[in-house]
Amino acid sequence: MCAGVNGCIPHNPANSINLFRVVEADTHIVEDLAKLIADGKLDAKHMEVESEFSAISAVVGGSAAGVRTFTATSSQGLALMNEVLFAASGMRLPIVMQVVNRALSAPINIWNDWQDAISARDSGWLQLYCETAQEVVDTTIQAYKIAEDKKVLIPVMVCMDGFFITHTLEPVELPDQKKVDRFLPSYKPTHAFLDPKKPMTQGPFAFPKPYMELRKQLSDAIDNSDKVIKKAHDDYAKSFGRKYGNGLIDEYKNKGKKTAIITMGTLAGTVREAVDARDDIGLVRIRSYRPFPKADLRKALKNAETVIILEKNIALGTGAGALYDEVRSALYNECKQKVLGVVCGIGGSEVTVEDVKKIADASKKKKNGNIWWLMK
Amino acid sequence: MSSKIPLGGAIKDVGSTTSNKTGTWRTFRPVVDKEKCIGCGMCERFCPDGSIVVDKKRKKAEVDYDYCKGCMICAEVCPVKCISKEVEEK
Protein backbone atom coordinates (compact mmCIF):
# COMPACT_ATOMS: atom_id res chain seq x y z
CA MET A 1 0.00 0.00 0.00
CA CYS A 2 1.22 3.47 -0.78
CA ALA A 3 -0.20 6.45 1.00
CA GLY A 4 0.67 9.57 2.89
CA VAL A 5 0.42 9.15 6.61
CA ASN A 6 -2.96 10.76 6.48
CA GLY A 7 -4.34 7.56 5.03
CA CYS A 8 -2.74 5.36 7.63
CA ILE A 9 -4.15 6.13 11.00
CA PRO A 10 -4.91 2.83 12.68
CA HIS A 11 -8.48 1.67 13.10
CA ASN A 12 -9.15 1.84 16.77
CA PRO A 13 -11.07 -1.05 18.20
CA ALA A 14 -14.69 -0.51 19.16
CA ASN A 15 -15.62 1.68 22.04
CA SER A 16 -14.10 4.82 20.67
CA ILE A 17 -15.04 8.39 20.05
CA ASN A 18 -13.35 10.63 17.57
CA LEU A 19 -13.28 14.37 17.48
CA PHE A 20 -11.79 16.47 14.85
CA ARG A 21 -11.05 19.98 13.90
CA VAL A 22 -10.24 20.58 10.27
CA VAL A 23 -8.58 23.14 7.98
CA GLU A 24 -5.04 22.30 8.93
CA ALA A 25 -2.19 20.06 7.90
CA ASP A 26 -3.95 17.32 9.83
CA THR A 27 -7.10 17.66 7.70
CA HIS A 28 -6.59 14.40 5.83
CA ILE A 29 -6.16 12.43 9.02
CA VAL A 30 -9.61 13.31 10.22
CA GLU A 31 -11.16 13.19 6.77
CA ASP A 32 -9.99 9.62 6.31
CA LEU A 33 -11.22 8.64 9.75
CA ALA A 34 -14.60 10.26 9.02
CA LYS A 35 -14.80 8.20 5.84
CA LEU A 36 -14.00 4.99 7.71
CA ILE A 37 -16.79 5.76 10.17
CA ALA A 38 -19.23 6.68 7.38
CA ASP A 39 -18.39 3.45 5.57
CA GLY A 40 -19.11 1.49 8.73
CA LYS A 41 -15.53 0.25 8.97
CA LEU A 42 -14.77 1.96 12.26
CA ASP A 43 -17.06 1.65 15.25
CA ALA A 44 -16.75 5.17 16.53
CA LYS A 45 -18.61 8.39 17.02
CA HIS A 46 -17.38 11.28 14.90
CA MET A 47 -17.95 14.70 16.41
CA GLU A 48 -17.35 17.90 14.55
CA VAL A 49 -16.80 20.93 16.68
CA GLU A 50 -16.16 24.59 16.06
CA SER A 51 -12.63 25.00 17.38
CA GLU A 52 -9.59 23.17 18.71
CA PHE A 53 -10.47 24.30 22.21
CA SER A 54 -13.80 22.51 21.81
CA ALA A 55 -12.16 19.49 20.16
CA ILE A 56 -9.80 18.84 23.04
CA SER A 57 -12.53 19.67 25.57
CA ALA A 58 -14.80 17.11 23.93
CA VAL A 59 -12.13 14.39 23.93
CA VAL A 60 -11.53 15.16 27.59
CA GLY A 61 -15.27 14.63 28.14
CA GLY A 62 -15.24 11.42 26.11
CA SER A 63 -12.20 10.04 27.88
CA ALA A 64 -13.59 11.03 31.29
CA ALA A 65 -16.73 9.10 30.37
CA GLY A 66 -14.50 6.08 29.82
CA VAL A 67 -14.15 5.65 26.06
CA ARG A 68 -11.06 5.60 23.87
CA THR A 69 -10.56 8.93 22.16
CA PHE A 70 -8.57 10.41 19.33
CA THR A 71 -8.04 13.80 17.79
CA ALA A 72 -5.44 15.47 15.64
CA THR A 73 -4.19 19.00 15.45
CA SER A 74 -1.37 21.21 14.34
CA SER A 75 0.35 24.52 15.04
CA GLN A 76 -2.15 27.25 15.99
CA GLY A 77 -4.71 24.57 16.74
CA LEU A 78 -2.46 23.04 19.39
CA ALA A 79 -1.82 26.51 20.79
CA LEU A 80 -5.55 27.09 21.10
CA MET A 81 -5.87 23.78 22.99
CA ASN A 82 -3.24 24.77 25.51
CA GLU A 83 -5.40 25.34 28.59
CA VAL A 84 -7.22 22.03 28.20
CA LEU A 85 -3.99 20.07 27.61
CA PHE A 86 -3.20 20.62 31.28
CA ALA A 87 -6.67 19.48 32.33
CA ALA A 88 -6.34 16.28 30.27
CA SER A 89 -3.05 15.29 31.89
CA GLY A 90 -4.11 16.47 35.35
CA MET A 91 -7.23 14.30 35.11
CA ARG A 92 -5.01 11.44 33.91
CA LEU A 93 -7.00 10.80 30.74
CA PRO A 94 -5.32 8.46 28.23
CA ILE A 95 -6.10 10.50 25.12
CA VAL A 96 -4.02 10.01 21.99
CA MET A 97 -3.55 12.99 19.72
CA GLN A 98 -1.54 13.27 16.56
CA VAL A 99 0.26 16.57 16.28
CA VAL A 100 1.42 17.72 12.87
CA ASN A 101 4.36 19.90 13.79
CA ARG A 102 4.32 23.31 12.21
CA ALA A 103 5.53 26.83 12.98
CA LEU A 104 3.55 29.31 15.05
CA SER A 105 2.54 32.86 14.08
CA ALA A 106 3.62 35.61 13.74
CA PRO A 107 4.48 35.95 10.93
CA ILE A 108 1.98 33.49 9.54
CA ASN A 109 3.78 30.42 8.26
CA ILE A 110 2.34 27.06 7.32
CA TRP A 111 5.55 25.03 7.17
CA ASN A 112 7.26 22.62 9.48
CA ASP A 113 9.15 23.22 12.66
CA TRP A 114 8.58 21.89 16.19
CA GLN A 115 7.65 25.10 17.96
CA ASP A 116 4.00 24.08 18.48
CA ALA A 117 4.63 20.86 20.40
CA ILE A 118 7.80 22.04 22.10
CA SER A 119 5.81 24.99 23.47
CA ALA A 120 3.43 22.44 25.02
CA ARG A 121 6.24 20.44 26.58
CA ASP A 122 5.25 21.23 30.18
CA SER A 123 1.59 20.36 29.69
CA GLY A 124 2.03 16.90 31.19
CA TRP A 125 1.56 14.97 27.94
CA LEU A 126 4.00 12.38 26.69
CA GLN A 127 5.49 13.39 23.34
CA LEU A 128 6.77 10.85 20.83
CA TYR A 129 8.38 12.19 17.64
CA CYS A 130 8.28 10.10 14.47
CA GLU A 131 10.70 9.98 11.56
CA THR A 132 8.51 8.30 8.93
CA ALA A 133 4.84 7.74 8.08
CA GLN A 134 5.35 4.08 8.97
CA GLU A 135 6.58 5.09 12.38
CA VAL A 136 3.52 7.29 12.87
CA VAL A 137 1.26 4.29 12.21
CA ASP A 138 3.23 2.06 14.56
CA THR A 139 3.65 4.73 17.23
CA THR A 140 -0.03 5.65 17.28
CA ILE A 141 -0.95 2.06 18.11
CA GLN A 142 1.77 1.94 20.75
CA ALA A 143 0.60 5.31 22.11
CA TYR A 144 -2.73 3.83 23.21
CA LYS A 145 -0.93 0.91 24.83
CA ILE A 146 1.28 3.37 26.72
CA ALA A 147 -1.41 5.92 27.60
CA GLU A 148 -3.85 3.28 28.88
CA ASP A 149 -1.27 1.37 30.93
CA LYS A 150 -2.34 1.41 34.59
CA LYS A 151 1.10 2.66 35.60
CA VAL A 152 0.85 5.58 33.15
CA LEU A 153 -2.66 6.91 32.40
CA ILE A 154 -1.33 10.04 30.75
CA PRO A 155 -2.29 11.51 27.37
CA VAL A 156 0.16 11.06 24.50
CA MET A 157 1.02 13.28 21.54
CA VAL A 158 2.28 11.46 18.47
CA CYS A 159 4.27 14.15 16.70
CA MET A 160 5.14 14.21 13.03
CA ASP A 161 6.79 16.83 10.86
CA GLY A 162 4.26 18.79 8.85
CA PHE A 163 4.64 18.41 5.06
CA PHE A 164 7.69 16.12 5.28
CA ILE A 165 5.43 13.36 6.59
CA THR A 166 1.93 14.64 5.99
CA HIS A 167 2.23 15.87 2.42
CA THR A 168 4.54 13.35 0.87
CA LEU A 169 3.86 9.79 -0.27
CA GLU A 170 5.59 6.88 1.36
CA PRO A 171 4.92 3.16 1.11
CA VAL A 172 3.36 2.11 4.38
CA GLU A 173 2.50 -1.30 5.72
CA LEU A 174 -0.76 -1.24 7.63
CA PRO A 175 -0.79 -3.86 10.35
CA ASP A 176 -3.45 -6.56 10.37
CA GLN A 177 -6.51 -5.48 12.35
CA LYS A 178 -6.75 -8.78 14.26
CA LYS A 179 -3.12 -8.55 15.30
CA VAL A 180 -3.65 -4.94 16.39
CA ASP A 181 -6.66 -5.98 18.45
CA ARG A 182 -4.56 -8.62 20.16
CA PHE A 183 -1.80 -6.12 20.87
CA LEU A 184 -4.26 -3.44 21.93
CA PRO A 185 -7.47 -4.82 23.46
CA SER A 186 -10.48 -2.58 24.14
CA TYR A 187 -10.00 0.12 26.71
CA LYS A 188 -11.42 -0.79 30.10
CA PRO A 189 -11.20 2.25 32.35
CA THR A 190 -10.91 1.73 36.10
CA HIS A 191 -10.11 5.25 37.26
CA ALA A 192 -12.25 7.59 35.12
CA PHE A 193 -15.63 6.62 33.69
CA LEU A 194 -19.29 7.56 33.64
CA ASP A 195 -21.49 5.15 35.56
CA PRO A 196 -24.57 6.40 37.41
CA LYS A 197 -24.19 3.46 39.81
CA LYS A 198 -20.69 4.61 40.74
CA PRO A 199 -20.85 8.38 40.60
CA MET A 200 -17.66 10.40 40.81
CA THR A 201 -16.45 13.95 40.39
CA GLN A 202 -13.56 14.42 38.00
CA GLY A 203 -11.30 17.44 37.71
CA PRO A 204 -12.47 19.04 40.95
CA PHE A 205 -11.00 21.82 43.05
CA ALA A 206 -7.96 21.00 45.17
CA PHE A 207 -6.42 22.93 48.05
CA PRO A 208 -2.63 23.49 47.98
CA LYS A 209 -1.62 20.27 49.74
CA PRO A 210 -3.58 17.79 47.59
CA TYR A 211 -2.87 19.92 44.50
CA MET A 212 0.87 19.63 45.02
CA GLU A 213 0.54 15.95 45.80
CA LEU A 214 -1.36 15.35 42.54
CA ARG A 215 1.23 17.30 40.55
CA LYS A 216 3.93 15.10 42.10
CA GLN A 217 1.91 11.99 41.18
CA LEU A 218 1.74 13.20 37.58
CA SER A 219 5.43 14.08 37.45
CA ASP A 220 6.44 10.69 38.88
CA ALA A 221 4.14 8.87 36.49
CA ILE A 222 5.68 10.67 33.50
CA ASP A 223 9.19 9.87 34.76
CA ASN A 224 8.28 6.22 35.18
CA SER A 225 6.53 5.93 31.82
CA ASP A 226 9.87 5.35 30.09
CA LYS A 227 9.79 1.66 30.99
CA VAL A 228 6.26 1.32 29.65
CA ILE A 229 7.22 3.07 26.40
CA LYS A 230 10.14 0.69 25.96
CA LYS A 231 7.99 -2.34 26.71
CA ALA A 232 5.17 -1.27 24.36
CA HIS A 233 7.81 -0.68 21.69
CA ASP A 234 9.49 -4.07 22.27
CA ASP A 235 6.19 -5.97 22.36
CA TYR A 236 5.11 -4.21 19.18
CA ALA A 237 8.41 -5.14 17.53
CA LYS A 238 7.83 -8.79 18.47
CA SER A 239 4.31 -8.80 17.00
CA PHE A 240 4.83 -6.61 13.95
CA GLY A 241 8.54 -6.82 13.24
CA ARG A 242 9.35 -3.13 13.25
CA LYS A 243 11.39 -1.30 15.83
CA TYR A 244 12.79 2.16 16.37
CA GLY A 245 15.96 2.06 18.46
CA ASN A 246 15.01 1.19 22.02
CA GLY A 247 11.73 3.09 21.89
CA LEU A 248 13.10 6.16 23.63
CA ILE A 249 16.14 6.90 21.49
CA ASP A 250 17.19 5.54 18.12
CA GLU A 251 20.93 5.32 17.44
CA TYR A 252 22.37 4.96 13.95
CA LYS A 253 26.03 4.09 13.43
CA ASN A 254 26.82 5.93 16.62
CA LYS A 255 29.12 3.38 18.21
CA GLY A 256 32.77 4.39 18.21
CA LYS A 257 32.09 7.79 16.60
CA LYS A 258 33.70 10.92 17.99
CA THR A 259 30.83 13.15 16.99
CA ALA A 260 27.17 12.43 17.76
CA ILE A 261 24.38 14.39 16.12
CA ILE A 262 21.17 14.57 18.09
CA THR A 263 17.86 15.44 16.48
CA MET A 264 14.20 14.38 16.23
CA GLY A 265 11.63 13.68 13.54
CA THR A 266 12.34 13.63 9.81
CA LEU A 267 15.56 15.59 10.22
CA ALA A 268 17.01 12.30 11.43
CA GLY A 269 16.55 10.93 7.90
CA THR A 270 18.70 13.72 6.52
CA VAL A 271 21.32 13.09 9.19
CA ARG A 272 21.29 9.34 8.40
CA GLU A 273 22.40 10.13 4.84
CA ALA A 274 25.19 12.36 6.09
CA VAL A 275 26.24 9.61 8.51
CA ASP A 276 26.36 7.11 5.63
CA ALA A 277 28.52 9.47 3.60
CA ARG A 278 31.32 9.82 6.16
CA ASP A 279 32.79 7.90 9.04
CA ASP A 280 33.22 10.52 11.75
CA ILE A 281 29.61 11.13 12.79
CA GLY A 282 26.79 9.09 14.29
CA LEU A 283 23.11 9.78 14.89
CA VAL A 284 21.16 9.70 18.13
CA ARG A 285 17.52 10.38 17.40
CA ILE A 286 15.31 11.31 20.32
CA ARG A 287 11.99 9.51 19.87
CA SER A 288 10.56 10.23 23.31
CA TYR A 289 10.89 13.92 24.11
CA ARG A 290 8.56 13.57 27.10
CA PRO A 291 9.65 11.74 29.17
CA PHE A 292 13.10 13.07 28.34
CA PRO A 293 15.44 10.05 28.10
CA LYS A 294 18.31 11.39 30.21
CA ALA A 295 19.84 8.05 31.19
CA ASP A 296 19.65 6.63 27.65
CA LEU A 297 21.26 9.77 26.24
CA ARG A 298 24.06 9.65 28.79
CA LYS A 299 24.76 6.07 27.80
CA ALA A 300 24.58 6.76 24.07
CA LEU A 301 26.87 9.79 24.32
CA LYS A 302 29.35 8.32 26.77
CA ASN A 303 32.19 8.02 24.32
CA ALA A 304 31.41 10.99 22.10
CA GLU A 305 33.79 13.92 22.15
CA THR A 306 31.43 16.29 20.41
CA VAL A 307 27.65 16.40 20.60
CA ILE A 308 25.76 18.50 18.06
CA ILE A 309 22.08 19.15 18.59
CA LEU A 310 20.09 19.99 15.46
CA GLU A 311 16.67 21.31 16.29
CA LYS A 312 13.74 23.05 14.71
CA ASN A 313 12.59 25.17 17.63
CA ILE A 314 13.75 28.08 19.73
CA ALA A 315 13.41 28.29 23.50
CA LEU A 316 13.17 32.06 23.20
CA GLY A 317 15.14 33.82 25.87
CA THR A 318 17.79 31.11 26.17
CA GLY A 319 19.33 31.77 22.77
CA ALA A 320 19.06 28.08 21.87
CA GLY A 321 16.57 25.36 21.13
CA ALA A 322 14.89 23.48 23.96
CA LEU A 323 16.77 20.25 23.24
CA TYR A 324 20.12 21.96 23.64
CA ASP A 325 19.53 22.90 27.26
CA GLU A 326 17.95 19.57 28.10
CA VAL A 327 20.69 17.44 26.54
CA ARG A 328 23.33 19.60 28.20
CA SER A 329 21.55 19.29 31.51
CA ALA A 330 21.31 15.50 31.13
CA LEU A 331 25.07 15.33 30.52
CA TYR A 332 26.09 17.91 33.11
CA ASN A 333 27.41 15.82 35.99
CA GLU A 334 29.62 13.67 33.84
CA CYS A 335 30.01 16.04 30.93
CA LYS A 336 33.30 15.78 29.13
CA GLN A 337 31.77 16.33 25.74
CA LYS A 338 31.76 19.49 23.72
CA VAL A 339 28.07 20.30 23.32
CA LEU A 340 26.98 22.47 20.39
CA GLY A 341 23.55 23.67 19.40
CA VAL A 342 22.24 24.42 15.93
CA VAL A 343 18.86 26.05 15.37
CA CYS A 344 17.72 25.07 11.88
CA GLY A 345 14.71 24.34 9.72
CA ILE A 346 12.62 27.07 11.32
CA GLY A 347 9.35 27.76 9.51
CA GLY A 348 10.10 25.11 6.90
CA SER A 349 13.54 26.36 5.90
CA GLU A 350 15.54 23.66 4.22
CA VAL A 351 18.17 21.50 5.89
CA THR A 352 20.07 19.33 3.43
CA VAL A 353 22.54 16.48 3.76
CA GLU A 354 25.24 18.94 2.64
CA ASP A 355 24.22 21.28 5.48
CA VAL A 356 24.63 18.47 8.01
CA LYS A 357 28.10 17.69 6.62
CA LYS A 358 29.07 21.35 6.82
CA ILE A 359 27.80 21.55 10.40
CA ALA A 360 29.88 18.48 11.28
CA ASP A 361 32.95 20.13 9.71
CA ALA A 362 32.30 23.45 11.42
CA SER A 363 31.86 21.74 14.79
CA LYS A 364 35.56 20.91 14.88
CA LYS A 365 36.44 24.59 15.24
CA LYS A 366 33.59 25.51 17.58
CA LYS A 367 34.06 25.92 21.29
CA ASN A 368 32.00 24.05 23.87
CA GLY A 369 28.66 25.77 24.33
CA ASN A 370 28.56 27.42 20.91
CA ILE A 371 25.10 27.84 19.45
CA TRP A 372 24.45 28.98 15.93
CA TRP A 373 21.61 29.28 13.46
CA LEU A 374 21.62 27.69 10.07
CA MET A 375 20.40 30.71 8.10
CA LYS A 376 19.39 30.05 4.53
CA MET B 1 2.83 5.60 46.23
CA SER B 2 2.00 6.89 49.67
CA SER B 3 -0.77 9.23 48.52
CA LYS B 4 -4.35 8.26 49.22
CA ILE B 5 -5.72 10.72 46.69
CA PRO B 6 -7.38 8.90 43.77
CA LEU B 7 -5.71 9.26 40.39
CA GLY B 8 -6.29 12.64 38.79
CA GLY B 9 -7.90 13.93 41.98
CA ALA B 10 -11.22 12.26 41.16
CA ILE B 11 -13.68 12.23 44.04
CA LYS B 12 -15.30 8.81 44.31
CA ASP B 13 -16.81 9.48 47.73
CA VAL B 14 -19.74 11.51 46.45
CA GLY B 15 -21.16 14.22 48.71
CA SER B 16 -17.81 14.84 50.37
CA THR B 17 -18.33 18.55 49.88
CA THR B 18 -20.65 18.61 52.92
CA SER B 19 -17.56 18.34 55.13
CA ASN B 20 -16.51 21.76 53.89
CA LYS B 21 -18.69 24.17 55.85
CA THR B 22 -18.68 27.20 53.63
CA GLY B 23 -20.85 29.28 55.93
CA THR B 24 -17.66 30.75 57.39
CA TRP B 25 -17.05 32.56 54.07
CA ARG B 26 -20.17 34.67 54.63
CA THR B 27 -19.97 38.46 54.87
CA PHE B 28 -23.72 39.09 54.66
CA ARG B 29 -26.28 37.07 56.54
CA PRO B 30 -29.75 36.60 55.04
CA VAL B 31 -32.41 36.73 57.76
CA VAL B 32 -35.96 35.60 56.96
CA ASP B 33 -38.84 37.51 58.49
CA LYS B 34 -41.13 34.54 59.16
CA GLU B 35 -44.15 36.82 59.55
CA LYS B 36 -43.83 38.13 55.99
CA CYS B 37 -42.63 34.88 54.29
CA ILE B 38 -45.34 33.31 52.12
CA GLY B 39 -43.42 30.04 51.55
CA CYS B 40 -43.46 30.44 47.77
CA GLY B 41 -40.05 28.73 47.35
CA MET B 42 -38.45 31.25 44.96
CA CYS B 43 -35.41 31.54 47.25
CA GLU B 44 -35.07 27.75 47.33
CA ARG B 45 -35.10 27.50 43.56
CA PHE B 46 -32.54 30.26 43.06
CA CYS B 47 -30.10 29.47 45.88
CA PRO B 48 -26.85 28.32 44.15
CA ASP B 49 -25.84 26.25 47.18
CA GLY B 50 -29.14 24.62 48.18
CA SER B 51 -28.81 26.42 51.49
CA ILE B 52 -32.32 27.77 51.84
CA VAL B 53 -35.37 25.51 51.84
CA VAL B 54 -39.04 25.99 52.60
CA ASP B 55 -40.07 23.96 55.63
CA LYS B 56 -42.86 21.70 54.44
CA LYS B 57 -44.94 21.93 57.57
CA ARG B 58 -44.47 25.55 58.51
CA LYS B 59 -44.31 26.77 54.88
CA LYS B 60 -41.52 29.17 55.82
CA ALA B 61 -38.02 29.57 54.36
CA GLU B 62 -35.17 28.29 56.54
CA VAL B 63 -31.50 29.18 55.91
CA ASP B 64 -28.80 26.58 56.51
CA TYR B 65 -26.08 28.82 57.92
CA ASP B 66 -23.52 25.97 57.81
CA TYR B 67 -23.31 26.36 54.06
CA CYS B 68 -24.95 29.69 53.10
CA LYS B 69 -22.20 31.92 51.65
CA GLY B 70 -24.32 35.06 51.90
CA CYS B 71 -24.66 35.83 48.20
CA MET B 72 -28.12 37.30 48.96
CA ILE B 73 -29.71 36.02 45.75
CA CYS B 74 -32.58 34.80 47.96
CA ALA B 75 -33.32 38.38 49.06
CA GLU B 76 -33.09 39.56 45.47
CA VAL B 77 -35.69 37.09 44.17
CA CYS B 78 -38.08 37.18 47.15
CA PRO B 79 -41.42 38.57 45.86
CA VAL B 80 -42.47 39.88 49.28
CA LYS B 81 -39.01 41.14 50.28
CA CYS B 82 -39.00 39.27 53.58
CA ILE B 83 -35.25 38.51 53.60
CA SER B 84 -33.04 41.19 55.09
CA LYS B 85 -29.28 41.57 54.71
CA GLU B 86 -27.31 41.79 57.92
CA VAL B 87 -23.57 42.18 58.27
CA GLU B 88 -22.04 39.01 59.66
CA GLU B 89 -20.16 39.72 62.87
CA LYS B 90 -17.78 37.09 64.09
HADDOCK unambig.tbl for C-alpha pairs under 7 A between the chains (distance, minus, plus):
assign (segid A and resid 90 and name CA) (segid B and resid 8 and name CA) 5.59 0.50 0.50
assign (segid A and resid 91 and name CA) (segid B and resid 8 and name CA) 4.14 0.50 0.50
assign (segid A and resid 91 and name CA) (segid B and resid 9 and name CA) 6.91 0.50 0.50
assign (segid A and resid 92 and name CA) (segid B and resid 7 and name CA) 6.87 0.50 0.50
assign (segid A and resid 92 and name CA) (segid B and resid 8 and name CA) 5.18 0.50 0.50
assign (segid A and resid 191 and name CA) (segid B and resid 7 and name CA) 6.73 0.50 0.50
assign (segid A and resid 199 and name CA) (segid B and resid 12 and name CA) 6.69 0.50 0.50
assign (segid A and resid 199 and name CA) (segid B and resid 14 and name CA) 6.73 0.50 0.50
assign (segid A and resid 200 and name CA) (segid B and resid 10 and name CA) 6.71 0.50 0.50
assign (segid A and resid 200 and name CA) (segid B and resid 11 and name CA) 5.44 0.50 0.50
assign (segid A and resid 200 and name CA) (segid B and resid 12 and name CA) 4.51 0.50 0.50
assign (segid A and resid 200 and name CA) (segid B and resid 14 and name CA) 6.12 0.50 0.50
assign (segid A and resid 201 and name CA) (segid B and resid 10 and name CA) 5.54 0.50 0.50
assign (segid A and resid 201 and name CA) (segid B and resid 11 and name CA) 4.90 0.50 0.50
assign (segid A and resid 201 and name CA) (segid B and resid 12 and name CA) 6.57 0.50 0.50
assign (segid A and resid 202 and name CA) (segid B and resid 9 and name CA) 6.94 0.50 0.50
assign (segid A and resid 202 and name CA) (segid B and resid 10 and name CA) 4.49 0.50 0.50
assign (segid A and resid 202 and name CA) (segid B and resid 11 and name CA) 6.43 0.50 0.50
assign (segid A and resid 203 and name CA) (segid B and resid 9 and name CA) 6.49 0.50 0.50
assign (segid A and resid 203 and name CA) (segid B and resid 10 and name CA) 6.22 0.50 0.50
assign (segid A and resid 204 and name CA) (segid B and resid 9 and name CA) 6.93 0.50 0.50
assign (segid A and resid 204 and name CA) (segid B and resid 10 and name CA) 6.90 0.50 0.50
assign (segid A and resid 214 and name CA) (segid B and resid 8 and name CA) 6.77 0.50 0.50
assign (segid A and resid 214 and name CA) (segid B and resid 9 and name CA) 6.72 0.50 0.50
